[in-house]
Amino acid sequence: MDVKSKVVDIIAEQAVLDVEDIKMDATLDDLGIDSLGLVESIFAIEEAFDISIPFNANEPSESDFDISSVQSIVTGIEALIKEKQA
């Protein structure tokens, strides 16, 4: 399973939506994911890919990780995986 599919699966599970309902340009707010759902999503993604996401749940806007859309999350995770493999 590729990164995009896995991330979309995790986000869909958190949002209690079908995978088909997850659009790449959607924000987490659009999907009804609150701050707790975001943190749970981050943990699930970290576990799924064995990576550490530089995200501060207390200060999301201060994080180096872009969570502005599903696509930005996928792009960020792909970059973290590449860094880990390097």
Summary of the structure (lengths in Angstrom):
residues: 86
radius of gyration: 11.9
end to end distance: 20.7
largest distance: 35.3
contacts: 227
relative contact order: 0.19
helix: 58%
strand: 0%
